[in-house]
Amino acid sequence: MHARVLVRPKAGILDPQGVAVERALPALGFEGVANVRVGRLIELEIEDPSQLESMCEKLLANPLIEDYEILEDAG
């Protein structure tokens, strides 16, 4: 199975990359942007999808500062 996991900083956790993007966009002429959060997308092939939740909690995301979302398989 092809799996995709989106990992992002939890609300209230400082996101330096998000802040940098939010500050840079107006300098490039893009106005009206706020609350930018930068995350990462992890794609993997997995034989046993029942293990995916555990993988996220133990390795793919840091549960203290990050939330994760297992995305629907797009094909």
C-alpha positions in Angstrom: 0.0 0.0 0.0 1.2 3.5 -0.8 0.8 5.7 2.3 1.1 9.5 2.8 1.5 11.2 6.1 1.3 15.0 6.6 3.2 16.2 9.7 2.8 19.8 10.9 3.7 21.7 14.1 0.9 21.7 16.6 -1.0 24.9 17.1 0.8 27.2 19.5 4.2 25.7 18.7 6.7 28.2 17.1 7.1 27.4 13.4 10.3 29.3 12.3 9.9 28.2 8.7 6.3 29.3 8.6 7.3 32.7 10.0 10.0 33.1 7.4 7.6 32.3 4.6 5.0 34.6 6.0 7.5 37.5 6.1 8.9 36.8 2.7 5.6 36.6 0.7 4.7 40.3 1.1 8.3 41.2 -0.1 7.5 39.3 -3.3 4.2 41.1 -3.8 1.8 38.6 -2.2 -0.4 40.3 0.3 -3.1 39.0 2.7 -1.2 35.9 3.9 -1.3 35.0 7.6 -0.7 32.1 9.9 1.6 30.2 7.6 2.6 26.7 8.9 5.2 24.6 7.1 5.1 20.8 7.4 6.4 17.8 5.7 4.9 15.1 3.6 6.1 11.5 4.1 5.4 8.9 1.4 6.1 5.3 1.9 5.1 1.8 0.7 3.8 -0.3 3.5 2.8 -4.0 3.6 0.7 -3.8 6.8 -1.4 -0.5 7.0 -2.4 -1.3 10.6 1.2 -0.4 11.6 1.0 3.1 10.1 -0.5 4.8 13.2 2.2 3.3 15.4 4.9 4.4 13.0 3.7 7.9 13.2 3.5 8.0 16.9 6.9 6.4 17.4 9.1 7.9 14.6 7.5 9.9 11.8 6.1 12.7 14.1 7.2 14.0 17.4 3.9 13.8 19.4 5.0 16.6 21.8 5.2 19.3 19.2 3.7 17.9 16.0 0.4 16.7 14.7 0.1 14.2 11.9 -2.6 13.2 9.4 -2.7 10.0 7.4 -3.9 11.1 4.0 -6.3 9.1 1.8 -4.5 7.1 -0.9 -4.7 9.1 -4.1 -3.9 6.1 -6.3 
